[in-house]
Amino acid sequence: MPVGKVRFYDAEKGFGFLTKDEGGDVYVRANALPPGVTTLKAGQRVEFGVVEGRKGEQALSVHIVELPPSLSKAHRKPPEQMTVIVEDLIKMLDGIGNGYRRGRHPDVKTAKKVATVLRAVADELEL
């Protein structure tokens, strides 16, 4: 089985290209991915079967050899800094929860601010 790297993969469109170690690109569709895998990341090492399609080589039975290094792990904030951010987030969510208990939705400005902080914290927690 050939081994290579993911050159690019678009999960929304359900296809991408792999680059074989010995050279050449191979088209890959979503149905060739292992069960439970919905996307591939650029640089990820994979092993795959190859079949000649109408427009060139196509990958079959993709097997993930190794995951690419996580960029988010390399750029994580230190735990001391995250403690302050999470505590502030909890206070913001408490305020929104209290408003809901009183039958009120948060105003647009507050809702956008909380959503932005939630996304940022989620990015920090991503592995």
Secondary structure, DSSP 8 states (H G I E B T S, - for coil): --EEEEEEEETTTTEEEEEETTS-EEEEEGGGS-TT-----TT-EEEEEEEEETTEEEEEEEEEEE----HHHHT---HHHHHHHHHHHHHHHHHHHHHHHTT----HHHHHHHHHHHHHHHHHH--
